[in-house]
Amino acid sequence: MNFTLTPAAQKFMRMMLRADGTAGSGFRLAVSPGGCSGLAADISVLAAPQPGDAVVERDGVKLFLPAESRLLLDGVTIDFADTATQTGLVFHDPKQVSCSSHALKALQD
């Protein structure tokens, strides 16, 4: 699995694990197609992976990733944003065309 966690995403995940987890808990990241980045996520802190989840450690953060997430996250950078308009994980997928690019292309056609 080739994906990257930014320091901001790592910090957010560690904070969630400290607040809601116990020793051995992991951050479950269930990614599905959707949103302007092409990806949407359902996140949770669990004591153990669910059946079919892969356990992946990145920079000391234990992730529980379902099969679909492992496929969708290939080449993606996972970041965390905390701004006036957005708070949460942000997915930067170089394979995805942004929403504004779709709108621009439709106007050009």
C-alpha positions as CSV (number, residue, x, y, z in Angstrom):
1,M,0.0,0.0,0.0
2,N,1.5,3.2,-1.2
3,F,-0.1,6.2,0.7
4,T,1.3,9.0,2.8
5,L,0.2,10.5,6.1
6,T,1.1,14.2,6.7
7,P,2.3,15.2,10.1
8,A,-1.1,17.0,10.6
9,A,-3.0,13.8,9.8
10,Q,-0.7,11.8,12.2
11,K,-1.3,14.3,15.0
12,F,-5.1,14.1,14.5
13,M,-5.1,10.3,14.5
14,R,-2.9,10.1,17.6
15,M,-5.1,12.5,19.4
16,M,-8.2,10.4,18.5
17,L,-6.4,7.2,19.7
18,R,-5.4,8.8,23.0
19,A,-8.9,10.2,23.6
20,D,-11.0,7.1,22.5
21,G,-8.6,4.2,22.5
22,T,-6.8,1.8,24.8
23,A,-3.5,0.0,24.4
24,G,-3.5,-1.8,21.1
25,S,-6.4,0.3,19.6
26,G,-6.2,1.4,16.0
27,F,-7.6,4.1,13.8
28,R,-10.1,2.6,11.3
29,L,-10.2,4.4,8.0
30,A,-13.0,3.2,5.8
31,V,-12.6,5.1,2.5
32,S,-15.2,5.2,-0.3
33,P,-15.6,7.0,-3.6
34,G,-17.1,10.5,-3.2
35,G,-16.4,14.2,-2.6
36,C,-14.3,16.6,-4.6
37,S,-11.1,14.8,-3.8
38,G,-12.8,11.6,-5.1
39,L,-12.8,10.1,-1.6
40,A,-14.9,10.2,1.5
41,A,-14.1,8.5,4.8
42,D,-15.8,7.0,7.8
43,I,-13.4,7.0,10.7
44,S,-13.4,5.4,14.1
45,V,-11.2,4.2,16.9
46,L,-11.5,0.4,17.6
47,A,-9.9,-2.0,20.0
48,A,-9.3,-4.5,17.2
49,P,-9.6,-4.7,13.5
50,Q,-12.8,-5.8,11.9
51,P,-12.9,-9.0,9.8
52,G,-11.1,-8.4,6.5
53,D,-9.2,-5.3,7.8
54,A,-5.5,-5.1,7.3
55,V,-3.4,-3.7,10.1
56,V,-1.0,-1.1,8.8
57,E,1.4,1.0,10.8
58,R,2.6,4.3,9.5
59,D,5.0,6.4,11.6
60,G,3.7,4.8,14.8
61,V,0.0,5.2,14.0
62,K,-1.9,1.9,13.8
63,L,-4.5,1.9,11.0
64,F,-7.2,-0.7,10.4
65,L,-8.0,-0.6,6.6
66,P,-10.8,-2.5,4.9
67,A,-10.1,-4.0,1.5
68,E,-11.7,-1.2,-0.5
69,S,-9.7,1.5,1.4
70,R,-6.5,-0.3,0.6
71,L,-7.3,0.0,-3.1
72,L,-8.6,3.5,-3.0
73,L,-5.7,4.9,-1.0
74,D,-3.0,3.9,-3.5
75,G,-0.9,7.0,-4.2
76,V,-3.0,9.2,-1.9
77,T,-1.7,11.7,0.6
78,I,-3.9,11.9,3.7
79,D,-3.8,15.3,5.4
80,F,-5.8,17.1,8.2
81,A,-7.4,20.5,7.8
82,D,-8.8,22.7,10.5
83,T,-10.1,25.9,8.8
84,A,-13.2,28.0,8.9
85,T,-14.7,26.0,6.0
86,Q,-13.4,22.5,6.7
87,T,-12.3,20.4,9.6
88,G,-11.3,16.8,9.1
89,L,-9.2,14.5,7.0
90,V,-8.4,15.6,3.4
91,F,-7.4,13.3,0.7
92,H,-5.0,14.5,-2.0
93,D,-5.3,12.0,-4.9
94,P,-3.1,12.8,-7.9
95,K,-5.4,10.6,-10.0
96,Q,-8.5,12.6,-9.2
97,V,-9.7,15.6,-11.2
98,S,-11.0,18.3,-8.9
99,C,-14.6,19.4,-8.9
100,S,-13.7,22.9,-10.3
101,S,-11.9,21.2,-13.2
102,H,-15.0,19.2,-14.0
103,A,-17.1,22.4,-14.0
104,L,-14.5,24.2,-16.1
105,K,-14.4,21.4,-18.6
106,A,-18.2,21.4,-18.9
107,L,-18.1,25.2,-19.6
108,Q,-15.5,24.7,-22.3
109,D,-17.4,21.9,-24.1
